[in-house]
Amino acid sequence: MARKRKNQTLPEAEDRPLTKEMLEKMRPASEVVPEIVEAHARGELARNEPRRFRGPQKKPTKVQTTIRLDADVVAHFKKSGRGWQSRINTALRNTAFGGNAD
């Protein structure tokens, strides 16, 4: 899930209107850095968009499944923070294999 950013305000010095002199000095990006503009047109530049999902695992070791658990069991694992699903996996592995989790 993407994190929401708080509204950020620019410092006053960067929030001023452009002067006529500033506008006259401006040049198109294609004149200043043509190699970057051309690479972008060819689709060779990395995109700054956040990834929407994880890519495929290099070595899949887990199976996605759905399991219904009692609310108090989930609450017990969640109260210790991130990684609660891994802790449930470890508890199930220890139960299934008698403590030989690896």
C-alpha positions as CSV (number, residue, x, y, z in Angstrom):
1,M,0.0,0.0,0.0
2,A,1.4,3.4,-1.0
3,R,2.1,5.9,1.8
4,K,0.3,9.2,1.7
5,R,2.5,12.2,1.7
6,K,1.7,15.2,3.8
7,N,1.2,18.5,2.1
8,Q,4.6,20.0,1.7
9,T,5.1,23.7,1.2
10,L,8.1,25.2,-0.7
11,P,10.3,27.7,1.1
12,E,9.4,31.2,0.4
13,A,12.4,31.8,-1.8
14,E,11.3,29.0,-4.2
15,D,7.7,30.1,-4.3
16,R,8.3,33.5,-6.0
17,P,7.1,34.3,-9.5
18,L,9.5,34.1,-12.4
19,T,11.0,37.4,-13.6
20,K,11.2,38.4,-17.3
21,E,15.0,37.8,-17.1
22,M,14.5,34.3,-15.8
23,L,12.0,33.5,-18.5
24,E,14.4,34.8,-21.2
25,K,17.2,32.5,-19.9
26,M,15.0,29.4,-20.1
27,R,15.7,26.9,-22.9
28,P,13.9,23.7,-23.8
29,A,15.2,20.5,-22.3
30,S,15.9,19.2,-25.8
31,E,18.5,22.0,-26.2
32,V,20.1,21.7,-22.8
33,V,20.2,17.9,-22.3
34,P,19.2,16.3,-25.6
35,E,20.6,12.8,-24.7
36,I,18.3,12.6,-21.7
37,V,15.2,13.7,-23.8
38,E,16.1,11.2,-26.5
39,A,16.5,8.4,-23.9
40,H,13.2,9.3,-22.4
41,A,11.5,9.2,-25.8
42,R,13.0,5.7,-26.4
43,G,11.6,4.6,-23.0
44,E,15.1,3.9,-21.6
45,L,14.8,5.9,-18.4
46,A,13.6,4.4,-15.2
47,R,10.1,5.6,-14.2
48,N,9.6,7.4,-11.0
49,E,6.2,5.8,-10.4
50,P,5.9,3.6,-7.3
51,R,5.6,-0.1,-7.9
52,R,2.1,-1.3,-7.5
53,F,2.9,-4.8,-6.6
54,R,5.8,-7.1,-6.0
55,G,7.4,-8.8,-8.9
56,P,7.8,-12.6,-9.2
57,Q,9.9,-14.3,-6.6
58,K,13.3,-15.4,-7.8
59,K,13.0,-18.7,-6.0
60,P,9.3,-19.2,-4.9
61,T,9.3,-20.9,-1.5
62,K,5.9,-20.0,-0.3
63,V,2.3,-20.7,-1.4
64,Q,-0.4,-18.1,-1.3
65,T,-3.4,-19.4,0.6
66,T,-6.4,-18.3,2.6
67,I,-6.9,-19.5,6.2
68,R,-9.5,-18.4,8.7
69,L,-8.2,-17.8,12.2
70,D,-9.8,-16.7,15.5
71,A,-9.7,-13.0,16.0
72,D,-7.8,-13.4,19.3
73,V,-5.1,-15.5,17.7
74,V,-4.5,-12.9,15.0
75,A,-4.5,-10.1,17.6
76,H,-1.9,-12.0,19.6
77,F,0.5,-12.1,16.7
78,K,-0.3,-8.6,15.5
79,K,0.4,-6.9,18.8
80,S,4.1,-7.5,18.5
81,G,4.2,-5.5,15.2
82,R,5.4,-6.1,11.7
83,G,6.2,-9.7,10.7
84,W,3.2,-11.2,12.3
85,Q,2.4,-13.4,9.4
86,S,5.9,-14.8,9.4
87,R,5.5,-15.5,13.2
88,I,2.3,-17.4,12.5
89,N,4.2,-19.4,9.8
90,T,6.9,-20.2,12.3
91,A,4.4,-21.3,15.0
92,L,2.6,-23.6,12.5
93,R,5.9,-25.0,11.3
94,N,7.0,-25.7,14.8
95,T,3.7,-27.5,15.5
96,A,3.7,-29.4,12.3
97,F,7.3,-30.6,12.4
98,G,7.9,-30.8,16.2
99,G,10.2,-27.8,16.6
100,N,12.4,-28.6,13.6
101,A,11.4,-25.4,11.8
102,D,14.3,-25.5,9.3
